[in-house]
Amino acid sequence: MKERLTLLWGRAKRFLQGLSFRTGAIVLFSCVIFYLLSFASLALPIGAGWRGALWATFFGLAKSAQYGGLLILGAEGVKRVKRWFRKEE
């Protein structure tokens, strides 16, 4: 079972790393949107159970997008993003 999970994780990681830099940037940006939606859902005038479910859903999507985007970008992509932000200042 452990070998099968390791194999699946390796396949998913290789697939994500094969995607373009632009795709990684878009996925990371969607992370910000999901974080905003997760905390905005707390202000809705609905029951506490629904509010909690919405928060957990959007927060989970944000975390998935965050880690997925970092896997897509890889170490070189993260360095590229950092250089881009330093040029803006």
Summary of the structure (lengths in Angstrom):
residues: 89
radius of gyration: 16.5
end to end distance: 49.4
largest distance: 49.4
contacts: 223
relative contact order: 0.14
helix: 90%
strand: 0%
